[in-house]
Amino acid sequence: MSHHPVLIIGSGPAGLTAAIYTARANLTPFVIEGEPSSTSDQPGGQLMLTTEVENFPGFPEGIMGPELMMRCREQAARFGAQFLTAKATKIDFSARPFKVWVRDELYTADSIIVSTGAQSLMLGLDAETRLLGHGLSTCATCDGFFFRGHEIAVVGGGDSAIEEATFLTKFASKVTLLVRRDVLRASKVMQDRAFNNPKIEVRWHSVVDDLLGTDKLEGAVVRNVQTGAVETLPVTGLFVAIGHRPNTDLFQGVLDMEDNGYLITKPGSSYTNIDGVFACGDVQDHTYRQAITAAGSGCMAAIDCERWLEATVHA
């Protein structure tokens, strides 16, 4: 067993920023960063699955997602953060010190920062692993710029899908919205926006059966679920917008969360319902979901945590 002033669960932009700030405050944070084999809690978070990041401030030429996360990790380590490449398997936040287990190994802490992130729901195709970041994307705001003048498709029928499709018309020559049913789940105002946009074509009863291309997307095999007809759309970009799932299974029944699983933090702060436990990044943000906003909330969590420790534990 080892004890730490601050224990951070998760190591995406939020967790690593929290680690940098708490380490510079001489709190020697201990970061359980996840497992490389895990699709949900992998070290570095979702940016490890992206190729070029062009919208993170300070990198005018862009930077590869994994390199950005490695730099953040090295920065945190330089100030004294410690890392364990493993997945937290059990928690007990009922009393202080808080307890976190990695299989049979117990770690205790005066405070906890939860930054386990969220994962995009995918289509379940084998080709997704190969093409994610190479024409296949889950974030129009992040990647739309790369598809200027291209024909692309968006999968989904909710508000986020319409929002992505509408945003992408700024760049693409045509956006095909692939909807499994014959109606959109999106709000009326969002539906009107899609139907009135000449660049958006809606295809009903449509699902993606396969993706073509070896090292970049060259087309999508689309099937009509009513007729069974199959055709290949010659798209060079496919955006999956069927929702996100926060990585909060570990905290069920312990931390307050919304119906969709996102952790609830007190307005304007990173405080959860348990004193001394803070949450930041995509695990509690289903609105912005950007690396820079995750990093900002990681900074908030670190400052909240430092002040709480000063007032409560170190008083």
C-alpha positions as CSV (number, residue, x, y, z in Angstrom):
1,M,0.0,0.0,0.0
2,S,1.2,3.5,-0.8
3,H,-0.4,6.8,0.3
4,H,-0.5,10.0,-1.8
5,P,-1.8,13.6,-1.2
6,V,-3.4,13.5,-4.7
7,L,-4.4,10.5,-6.8
8,I,-5.5,11.2,-10.4
9,I,-7.4,8.5,-12.3
10,G,-7.0,9.0,-16.0
11,S,-4.4,10.7,-18.2
12,G,-5.9,12.5,-21.1
13,P,-5.5,16.3,-21.5
14,A,-7.5,16.9,-18.2
15,G,-5.7,14.4,-16.1
16,L,-2.2,15.4,-17.3
17,T,-2.9,19.1,-16.9
18,A,-4.2,18.4,-13.3
19,A,-0.9,16.4,-12.8
20,I,1.2,19.3,-14.0
21,Y,-0.5,21.8,-11.7
22,T,-0.6,19.7,-8.6
23,A,3.0,18.6,-9.2
24,R,4.1,22.2,-9.4
25,A,2.3,22.8,-6.1
26,N,4.6,20.1,-4.5
27,L,1.7,17.7,-4.1
28,T,3.5,14.8,-5.9
29,P,0.4,13.5,-7.7
30,F,0.1,9.8,-8.4
31,V,-1.5,9.2,-11.8
32,I,-3.1,5.8,-12.6
33,E,-3.0,6.5,-16.3
34,G,-4.9,3.5,-17.8
35,E,-3.8,0.5,-19.9
36,P,-2.7,0.7,-23.5
37,S,-4.9,-2.3,-24.3
38,S,-8.0,-0.6,-23.1
39,T,-10.3,1.2,-25.5
40,S,-11.8,3.2,-22.8
41,D,-9.1,4.1,-20.2
42,Q,-6.0,4.1,-22.3
43,P,-3.0,6.4,-21.3
44,G,-3.4,9.8,-23.0
45,G,-7.1,9.4,-23.7
46,Q,-8.8,9.9,-27.0
47,L,-6.0,12.0,-28.4
48,M,-4.0,8.8,-28.7
49,L,-6.4,7.8,-31.4
50,T,-6.1,11.1,-33.4
51,T,-3.5,11.9,-36.0
52,E,-2.9,15.6,-36.5
53,V,-4.2,18.2,-33.9
54,E,-4.3,21.7,-35.5
55,N,-6.5,23.5,-33.0
56,F,-4.5,23.2,-29.8
57,P,-3.0,26.7,-29.0
58,G,0.8,27.0,-29.3
59,F,1.3,24.6,-32.2
60,P,0.9,26.7,-35.4
61,E,2.1,23.8,-37.6
62,G,-0.1,21.3,-35.8
63,I,1.0,18.3,-33.7
64,M,0.3,14.6,-33.6
65,G,-2.2,13.7,-30.9
66,P,0.1,11.0,-29.3
67,E,3.1,13.4,-29.3
68,L,1.0,16.2,-27.6
69,M,0.0,13.8,-24.8
70,M,3.6,12.5,-24.4
71,R,4.8,16.1,-24.0
72,C,2.2,16.8,-21.4
73,R,3.2,13.6,-19.6
74,E,6.9,14.5,-19.6
75,Q,6.0,17.9,-18.3
76,A,4.1,16.5,-15.4
77,A,6.9,14.0,-14.7
78,R,9.5,16.8,-14.7
79,F,7.7,18.4,-11.8
80,G,7.4,15.2,-9.8
81,A,4.2,13.4,-10.9
82,Q,4.4,9.7,-10.6
83,F,2.7,7.4,-13.1
84,L,1.3,3.8,-13.0
85,T,0.4,2.3,-16.3
86,A,-2.6,0.3,-15.2
87,K,-6.4,0.5,-14.9
88,A,-8.1,1.3,-11.6
89,T,-10.4,-1.7,-10.8
90,K,-12.1,-0.7,-7.6
91,I,-12.7,2.3,-5.3
92,D,-13.9,3.2,-1.9
93,F,-14.6,6.9,-1.3
94,S,-16.8,6.3,1.8
95,A,-14.1,7.7,4.1
96,R,-10.7,9.4,4.1
97,P,-8.1,8.4,3.2
98,F,-9.8,7.4,-0.1
99,K,-9.0,3.9,-1.4
100,V,-8.3,2.9,-5.0
101,W,-7.3,-0.6,-6.1
102,V,-5.4,-1.8,-9.1
103,R,-6.4,-5.5,-9.0
104,D,-5.0,-6.6,-5.6
105,E,-2.8,-3.5,-5.0
106,L,-4.2,-0.8,-2.7
107,Y,-3.4,2.9,-3.0
108,T,-4.7,5.5,-0.6
109,A,-5.0,9.3,-1.1
110,D,-6.1,12.5,0.7
111,S,-7.8,13.7,-2.5
112,I,-8.9,12.2,-5.8
113,I,-9.2,13.8,-9.3
114,V,-11.3,11.8,-11.7
115,S,-10.4,12.3,-15.3
116,T,-11.3,9.1,-17.0
117,G,-12.8,10.7,-20.1
118,A,-15.4,9.4,-22.5
119,Q,-15.3,7.3,-25.6
120,S,-17.1,7.8,-28.8
121,L,-19.7,5.1,-29.7
122,M,-18.5,3.5,-32.9
123,L,-20.1,1.3,-35.6
124,G,-18.3,-1.9,-34.6
125,L,-16.5,-2.5,-37.9
126,D,-13.1,-4.1,-38.1
127,A,-11.9,-1.3,-40.5
128,E,-12.5,1.4,-37.8
129,T,-9.2,0.6,-36.0
130,R,-7.3,0.9,-39.2
131,L,-8.9,4.1,-40.5
132,L,-9.6,6.1,-37.4
133,G,-7.8,9.4,-37.9
134,H,-7.3,8.5,-41.6
135,G,-10.6,9.7,-43.0
136,L,-12.7,8.2,-40.2
137,S,-13.5,10.7,-37.4
138,T,-15.7,11.3,-34.4
139,C,-15.2,15.1,-34.2
140,A,-16.1,17.5,-36.9
141,T,-14.8,20.5,-35.0
142,C,-11.4,18.7,-34.7
143,D,-11.1,17.4,-38.3
144,G,-13.5,19.2,-40.6
145,F,-10.8,21.5,-41.9
146,F,-9.0,18.5,-43.5
147,F,-12.0,17.8,-45.8
148,R,-12.2,21.0,-47.7
149,G,-13.8,20.3,-51.1
150,H,-14.4,16.6,-50.3
151,E,-17.6,14.5,-50.4
152,I,-18.2,13.1,-46.9
153,A,-20.8,11.4,-44.8
154,V,-22.1,11.6,-41.3
155,V,-23.7,8.7,-39.4
156,G,-26.4,9.5,-37.0
157,G,-29.8,11.2,-36.6
158,G,-29.6,13.1,-33.4
159,D,-28.8,16.7,-32.6
160,S,-25.0,16.0,-32.6
161,A,-25.2,14.4,-36.0
162,I,-27.1,17.3,-37.5
163,E,-24.7,19.8,-35.8
164,E,-21.7,17.9,-37.2
165,A,-23.2,17.7,-40.7
166,T,-24.1,21.4,-40.7
167,F,-20.6,22.4,-39.5
168,L,-19.0,20.2,-42.1
169,T,-20.8,22.0,-45.0
170,K,-18.4,24.9,-44.4
171,F,-15.7,22.7,-45.8
172,A,-17.1,19.7,-47.8
173,S,-18.7,19.9,-51.2
174,K,-21.4,17.5,-50.1
175,V,-22.5,15.9,-46.8
176,T,-24.6,12.7,-46.9
177,L,-26.4,12.1,-43.6
178,L,-26.9,8.4,-43.0
179,V,-29.9,7.7,-40.8
180,R,-30.9,4.2,-39.7
181,R,-34.6,5.0,-39.3
182,D,-37.0,7.1,-41.4
183,V,-37.1,10.0,-38.9
184,L,-34.5,12.2,-37.2
185,R,-34.2,12.2,-33.4
186,A,-32.9,15.7,-33.6
187,S,-34.9,18.7,-32.4
188,K,-37.2,20.5,-34.8
189,V,-34.9,23.5,-35.2
190,M,-31.9,21.2,-36.0
191,Q,-34.0,19.2,-38.5
192,D,-35.0,22.3,-40.3
193,R,-31.4,23.4,-40.5
194,A,-30.5,20.1,-42.2
195,F,-33.4,20.0,-44.6
196,N,-32.8,23.6,-45.7
197,N,-29.1,23.1,-46.3
198,P,-28.5,22.4,-50.1
199,K,-25.2,20.7,-49.3
200,I,-26.8,18.0,-47.0
201,E,-28.5,14.9,-48.5
202,V,-30.4,12.7,-46.0
203,R,-30.4,9.0,-46.7
204,W,-33.0,7.1,-44.7
205,H,-32.9,3.4,-43.6
206,S,-29.1,3.5,-44.2
207,V,-26.4,1.7,-42.2
208,V,-22.6,1.4,-42.9
209,D,-21.6,-2.2,-43.4
210,D,-17.9,-1.7,-44.3
211,L,-15.2,0.9,-44.9
212,L,-12.9,0.8,-47.9
213,G,-9.2,1.8,-48.0
214,T,-6.0,0.5,-46.5
215,D,-4.3,3.6,-45.1
216,K,-7.0,6.2,-45.8
217,L,-10.7,6.1,-46.3
218,E,-11.7,5.6,-49.9
219,G,-15.4,4.7,-49.6
220,A,-18.2,3.4,-47.4
221,V,-20.4,0.4,-48.1
222,V,-23.9,1.4,-47.3
223,R,-26.9,-0.9,-47.0
224,N,-30.6,0.0,-47.0
225,V,-32.1,-1.9,-44.1
226,Q,-35.6,-2.0,-45.8
227,T,-34.7,-3.1,-49.3
228,G,-31.3,-4.8,-48.6
229,A,-29.8,-2.8,-51.5
230,V,-26.0,-2.2,-51.1
231,E,-24.0,0.6,-52.7
232,T,-20.6,2.1,-52.2
233,L,-20.5,5.8,-51.4
234,P,-17.3,7.4,-52.8
235,V,-16.6,9.4,-49.6
236,T,-13.2,10.4,-48.4
237,G,-14.4,11.3,-44.9
238,L,-16.9,9.6,-42.6
239,F,-17.9,11.1,-39.3
240,V,-19.6,8.9,-36.7
241,A,-22.0,10.9,-34.5
242,I,-24.0,8.3,-32.7
243,G,-23.1,9.4,-29.2
244,H,-20.5,9.3,-26.5
245,R,-20.2,7.1,-23.4
246,P,-18.4,8.5,-20.3
247,N,-16.0,6.1,-18.6
248,T,-17.8,6.1,-15.3
249,D,-18.6,2.5,-14.6
250,L,-16.1,2.5,-11.7
251,F,-18.1,5.3,-9.9
252,Q,-21.6,3.9,-10.2
253,G,-23.5,4.5,-7.0
254,V,-20.7,6.5,-5.5
255,L,-20.5,9.8,-7.5
256,D,-23.5,11.7,-8.6
257,M,-24.0,11.4,-12.3
258,E,-26.6,12.3,-15.0
259,D,-28.9,9.8,-16.6
260,N,-26.4,9.5,-19.5
261,G,-23.5,8.6,-17.1
262,Y,-21.6,11.9,-17.0
263,L,-20.4,13.0,-13.6
264,I,-22.1,16.0,-12.0
265,T,-19.8,18.8,-10.7
266,K,-21.0,21.8,-8.8
267,P,-21.5,24.8,-11.1
268,G,-18.3,26.7,-11.8
269,S,-16.1,24.2,-10.1
270,S,-14.8,20.6,-10.3
271,Y,-16.3,19.5,-6.9
272,T,-18.3,16.3,-7.0
273,N,-20.8,15.3,-4.3
274,I,-18.0,13.8,-2.2
275,D,-15.8,16.3,-0.4
276,G,-12.2,15.9,-1.6
277,V,-13.1,14.1,-4.9
278,F,-13.0,16.3,-8.0
279,A,-13.8,15.6,-11.7
280,C,-12.6,17.2,-14.9
281,G,-12.5,16.7,-18.6
282,D,-14.9,14.7,-20.8
283,V,-16.0,12.5,-18.0
284,Q,-18.1,15.5,-16.8
285,D,-18.3,17.6,-20.0
286,H,-20.7,16.4,-22.8
287,T,-21.0,19.9,-24.3
288,Y,-17.6,21.0,-25.6
289,R,-15.4,17.8,-25.6
290,Q,-12.3,19.5,-26.8
291,A,-8.7,18.8,-25.7
292,I,-8.3,22.5,-24.7
293,T,-11.5,22.6,-22.6
294,A,-10.5,19.3,-21.0
295,A,-7.1,20.8,-20.2
296,G,-8.7,23.9,-18.8
297,S,-11.0,21.9,-16.5
298,G,-8.0,19.8,-15.4
299,C,-6.4,23.1,-14.3
300,M,-9.6,24.0,-12.4
301,A,-9.6,20.6,-10.7
302,A,-6.0,20.9,-9.6
303,I,-6.5,24.4,-8.1
304,D,-9.8,23.3,-6.4
305,C,-7.9,20.3,-5.0
306,E,-4.9,22.3,-3.8
307,R,-7.1,24.8,-2.0
308,W,-9.3,22.1,-0.5
309,L,-6.2,20.2,0.8
310,E,-4.9,23.4,2.3
311,A,-8.1,24.2,4.1
312,T,-9.0,20.7,5.1
313,V,-6.1,18.3,5.4
314,H,-3.2,20.7,5.9
315,A,-5.1,23.2,8.1
